[in-house]
Amino acid sequence: MILNLTPHPIRLYDGAREDGSDDLEPHLREVIEPETVPARLATIELGGSSFPELIEFGHATGLPAKRDGYQYIVSLVVALALCDRRSDLLVPYREVRNATGTVIGCRSLAQPV
């Protein structure tokens, strides 16, 4: 089972989907709706009003413990922070973009290693 722990629906398209269309339907395989609580990394602000701001990323919140048979779609920043400890995290991969270049989905899911 794959659960979506991002705040957005994940539209998964087949490989034939081309970029540049605002129509969400062509070649759409599946929409994975988000769970109630997204996984995020805690942040700690280290500096005052410096530019750029200094931020330390901490532990993940909203991420359940590993469970047999479950994989979790998370943001790339969460997956990269935990890829040495979690083999159950997936990220959207091979993004699909609309006519203005906005990401509207992906063609695949990937496991960062």
C-alpha angles and dihedrals in degrees: 000000000000119000123193111228095175120098091243136069110257112226109201115201131187119250094263092068111113127207123245104057125111091202107103096197109067111103092353109158102176144345115218108201119215123258118240097262120041123215112248140167117246113239131213118197108222102182140047117237098326123142117258096030116235112234130177116204114219138183124332119261126199093027116126122220117269113280128188111257096016130108126180130215108218138163117281092248091056093045094049092048091054106028093108090057106029126056093175098073122105132185132198110265136188093024124220115222131198127225093286095046097256115144109248100168146324140258095221147007120238136198112222113223 
